[in-house]
Amino acid sequence: MPHIVIKTISGPGKKQLQDAAEQIAAVVNKTLGKPNKYISVSVEEYGFSEWEGVYNEFVKDKPNVLIKPGYTDPKTFS
């Protein structure tokens, strides 16, 4: 029932991504009380050249983004 999507620039290894997904699922289980069998986590990796589009579509000015990044320019991350 909760499905979490991690959108990231390519780079972390499979083990790091798996560890992050498992830890995020554990936090959702603990804080929202959702059983593990209902939690799913996916990872979408993007190149640097694609990140501006991801930022503009999913992050910039979106009210559902509860933790905002510390940058406003997705080209320079400043």
C-alpha positions, 0 to 999 in steps of 0.5 A: 500500500505505501509505494516509495519511489527513490529518484536519484542521479546514477552512481550509487551501487546496487548494494547501496540502493538496496540498503537505502530501500530497506531502511526507508521501508523500515522507517515507513513500517515503524512510523506509519505502522504499515506491515512490511508486506504492504510496503514497496520501494522502487529506484529510478536512476537518471543521468545528470543531463536528465535531472533538470527535467526530474526536478522540474516535474517532481520537485519544483513548486510541488506542495507534496514535497515535504523535504525541499532540497537545498538548491534551486538550480538543478544544473549547478545544485546551487 
